[in-house]
Amino acid sequence: MKSLRVFVVGAGLGGLAAASCLRRSGFDVTVFEQAAALGEVGAGVQIGPNAVRVLHQIGIKDGFEKVAVRPISLDVRDWETARIINTITLGDTYEARYGLPYYHVHRADLHTLLADAFEAVAPGCIRLNAKCIGLEQLNSEVRLTFDDGTSAVGDVVIGADGIHSSVREALFGPDNPHFTGMVAFRGTVPLNRLPPGLIECKGYNWSGPHHHFVHYLLKGGSLVNCVGVCDQDDWRVESWSVEGDMDEFRNEFTGWHDTIQALIGGMDSCFKWALYDREPLAQWSRDHTTLLGDACHPMLPFLAQGACMAIEDGYVLAHCLRTHDSAAAGLKAYETIRLPRVSRVQLGARERGKTLHMSDPKAMAKRNAQNAADPAMRAREMDWIYDHDVAAEYGVLNEPQPASR
Ligand SMILES: Cc1cc2nc3c(=O)[nH]c(=O)nc-3n(C[C@H](O)[C@H](O)[C@H](O)COP(=O)(O)OP(=O)(O)OC[C@H]3O[C@@H](n4cnc5c(N)ncnc54)[C@H](O)[C@@H]3O)c2cc1C
């Protein structure tokens, strides 16, 4: 196929990873981002071995190792007593099991690495202040229009513009999200504000009635990332840029173990996000346009795979465009490969949410007993996700191709 002009709308984690994969496959890539400056909202993100494989393929290895944290385990604990219900050993055990480690990383650090990796192979190809407001399929090209009145014509458009994707809406109309009745509070605490030894280099998942609380270390272990999820019906704003109320966060976790009190007490501020769920889409592509990441498979955060799936998407998309004779066939093949896997993760995250937020004491006791009886069960359940090896399936992306422009 001739060297296509590929437009990626959105410079989030998914869009930037895709841009590097596409550029390294020889395409002429431009990323359009609505923000005035590159950056990421929020703090931590968990990156499983399946996504680490993609990062390595686009040259993000040593830099990532420097900023990311390798947790030694994931502890599931009782909300009130801190009793350990289940421990999954991560660290070297995970590396031996999946060939690569499991990481916790600050989103801004990962975002910077992704932007630098793309800049290294496509200097000056990210356009900021470029909010896409229109998309038109021409004969064999696509025209994007932006809110400053400008437009651009390319061969292929990738909508990587997140959960409220305007590209998705242009292709398939408005979506129909379902409010889950759950709200997530998110904040960070400098480790030096907490009693020494309180937080180890682990992931923690505290499980209580109608609530759960996850925390882990970032920034070389100097910062604790916390997410508290509660059943709550009166907040419907799906955005990380909206500040939450610290008193409300504290009240939601009244009666929880002292560790949780110390964590919430150590925060200066928090964000509040209403969790919406969506059915898997039946279709992602039309003509020369497709979708990627949250734009086509927004998922509840309970398997910690939304960003990982977005990162995998770009690798497969680049492979499909490389190996098909026409852009439309490549996009169709991408959708056919990705849709079943990603839909399964979407639905799995939904089920995990139900298990996490049980409130009936008998059901909770039964769940905890099952977890305690078979501590490896949870790890086994994730094998099909973490084992996925994009390089083995779709070929390696070693060196950048020479620039075509
Ligand atoms: C509480 C919580 C915890 C999570 N934890 C994890 C985790 O541990 N691990 C994990 O893998 N995932 C996690 N996720 C999911 C993850 O955050 C998302 O799946 C991921 O960020 C999606 O990336 P994206 O690039 O598709 O979209 P986004 O990150 O939303 O990026 C979209 C980009 O498009 C830009 N944009 C939007 N509209 C336009 C437009 N019209 N024109 C131009 N640009 C536009 C935006 O400014 C943004 O830069 C979590 C999510 C939540 C809510």
The ligand as an SDF file (V2000), in Angstrom:
LIG
                    3D

 53 58  0  0  0  0  0  0  0  0999 V2000
  -10.5060    5.5270   37.9670 C   0  0  0  0  0  0  0  0  0  0  0  0
   -9.8240    5.0380   36.7450 C   0  0  0  0  0  0  0  0  0  0  0  0
   -8.6790    4.2800   36.8730 C   0  0  0  0  0  0  0  0  0  0  0  0
   -8.0660    3.7060   35.7450 C   0  0  0  0  0  0  0  0  0  0  0  0
   -6.9640    2.9260   35.9130 N   0  0  0  0  0  0  0  0  0  0  0  0
   -6.4330    2.3010   34.8420 C   0  0  0  0  0  0  0  0  0  0  0  0
   -5.3140    1.4250   34.9960 C   0  0  0  0  0  0  0  0  0  0  0  0
   -4.8170    1.2280   36.0950 O   0  0  0  0  0  0  0  0  0  0  0  0
   -4.8100    0.8060   33.8880 N   0  0  0  0  0  0  0  0  0  0  0  0
   -5.3200    1.0260   32.6240 C   0  0  0  0  0  0  0  0  0  0  0  0
   -4.8270    0.4250   31.6570 O   0  0  0  0  0  0  0  0  0  0  0  0
   -6.3730    1.8710   32.4520 N   0  0  0  0  0  0  0  0  0  0  0  0
   -6.9270    2.5080   33.5180 C   0  0  0  0  0  0  0  0  0  0  0  0
   -7.9800    3.3500   33.3460 N   0  0  0  0  0  0  0  0  0  0  0  0
   -8.4910    3.5920   31.9860 C   0  0  0  0  0  0  0  0  0  0  0  0
   -7.6090    4.5920   31.2160 C   0  0  0  0  0  0  0  0  0  0  0  0
   -7.4850    5.7620   31.9670 O   0  0  0  0  0  0  0  0  0  0  0  0
   -8.2150    4.9080   29.8650 C   0  0  0  0  0  0  0  0  0  0  0  0
   -8.6900    3.7290   29.2650 O   0  0  0  0  0  0  0  0  0  0  0  0
   -7.1580    5.5330   28.9190 C   0  0  0  0  0  0  0  0  0  0  0  0
   -6.6410    6.7080   29.4610 O   0  0  0  0  0  0  0  0  0  0  0  0
   -7.7740    5.7890   27.5410 C   0  0  0  0  0  0  0  0  0  0  0  0
   -6.8300    6.3990   26.7130 O   0  0  0  0  0  0  0  0  0  0  0  0
   -7.2640    7.0810   25.3410 P   0  0  0  0  0  0  0  0  0  0  0  0
   -5.9960    7.5560   24.7210 O   0  0  0  0  0  0  0  0  0  0  0  0
   -8.1590    6.1770   24.5950 O   0  0  0  0  0  0  0  0  0  0  0  0
   -8.1720    8.3140   25.7720 O   0  0  0  0  0  0  0  0  0  0  0  0
   -7.8140    9.6220   26.6010 P   0  0  0  0  0  0  0  0  0  0  0  0
   -6.7340    9.3520   27.5750 O   0  0  0  0  0  0  0  0  0  0  0  0
   -9.1040   10.1510   27.1250 O   0  0  0  0  0  0  0  0  0  0  0  0
   -7.2130   10.6300   25.5070 O   0  0  0  0  0  0  0  0  0  0  0  0
   -8.0490   11.2840   24.5750 C   0  0  0  0  0  0  0  0  0  0  0  0
   -7.3000   12.5140   24.0500 C   0  0  0  0  0  0  0  0  0  0  0  0
   -8.0760   13.0750   23.0020 O   0  0  0  0  0  0  0  0  0  0  0  0
   -8.1430   14.4780   23.1660 C   0  0  0  0  0  0  0  0  0  0  0  0
   -9.3830   14.9220   22.5080 N   0  0  0  0  0  0  0  0  0  0  0  0
  -10.6640   14.7070   22.9110 C   0  0  0  0  0  0  0  0  0  0  0  0
  -11.5390   15.2240   22.0500 N   0  0  0  0  0  0  0  0  0  0  0  0
  -10.7960   15.7760   21.0370 C   0  0  0  0  0  0  0  0  0  0  0  0
  -11.1380   16.4560   19.8450 C   0  0  0  0  0  0  0  0  0  0  0  0
  -12.4150   16.6630   19.4780 N   0  0  0  0  0  0  0  0  0  0  0  0
  -10.1250   16.9000   19.0280 N   0  0  0  0  0  0  0  0  0  0  0  0
   -8.8120   16.6930   19.3730 C   0  0  0  0  0  0  0  0  0  0  0  0
   -8.4450   16.0500   20.5220 N   0  0  0  0  0  0  0  0  0  0  0  0
   -9.4250   15.5930   21.3400 C   0  0  0  0  0  0  0  0  0  0  0  0
   -8.1410   14.6750   24.6660 C   0  0  0  0  0  0  0  0  0  0  0  0
   -7.7540   15.9930   25.0280 O   0  0  0  0  0  0  0  0  0  0  0  0
   -7.1270   13.6130   25.0910 C   0  0  0  0  0  0  0  0  0  0  0  0
   -5.8170   14.1010   25.0330 O   0  0  0  0  0  0  0  0  0  0  0  0
   -8.5970    3.9480   34.4630 C   0  0  0  0  0  0  0  0  0  0  0  0
   -9.7260    4.7660   34.3170 C   0  0  0  0  0  0  0  0  0  0  0  0
  -10.3430    5.2950   35.4390 C   0  0  0  0  0  0  0  0  0  0  0  0
  -11.5670    6.1360   35.2590 C   0  0  0  0  0  0  0  0  0  0  0  0
  1  2  1  0
  2  3  1  0
  2 52  2  0
  3  4  2  0
  4  5  1  0
  4 50  1  0
  5  6  2  0
  6  7  1  0
  6 13  1  0
  7  8  2  0
  7  9  1  0
  9 10  1  0
 10 11  2  0
 10 12  1  0
 12 13  2  0
 13 14  1  0
 14 15  1  0
 14 50  1  0
 15 16  1  0
 16 17  1  0
 16 18  1  0
 18 19  1  0
 18 20  1  0
 20 21  1  0
 20 22  1  0
 22 23  1  0
 23 24  1  0
 24 25  2  0
 24 26  1  0
 24 27  1  0
 27 28  1  0
 28 29  2  0
 28 30  1  0
 28 31  1  0
 31 32  1  0
 32 33  1  0
 33 34  1  0
 33 48  1  0
 34 35  1  0
 35 36  1  0
 35 46  1  0
 36 37  1  0
 36 45  1  0
 37 38  2  0
 38 39  1  0
 39 40  1  0
 39 45  2  0
 40 41  1  0
 40 42  2  0
 42 43  1  0
 43 44  2  0
 44 45  1  0
 46 47  1  0
 46 48  1  0
 48 49  1  0
 50 51  2  0
 51 52  1  0
 52 53  1  0
M  END
$$$$
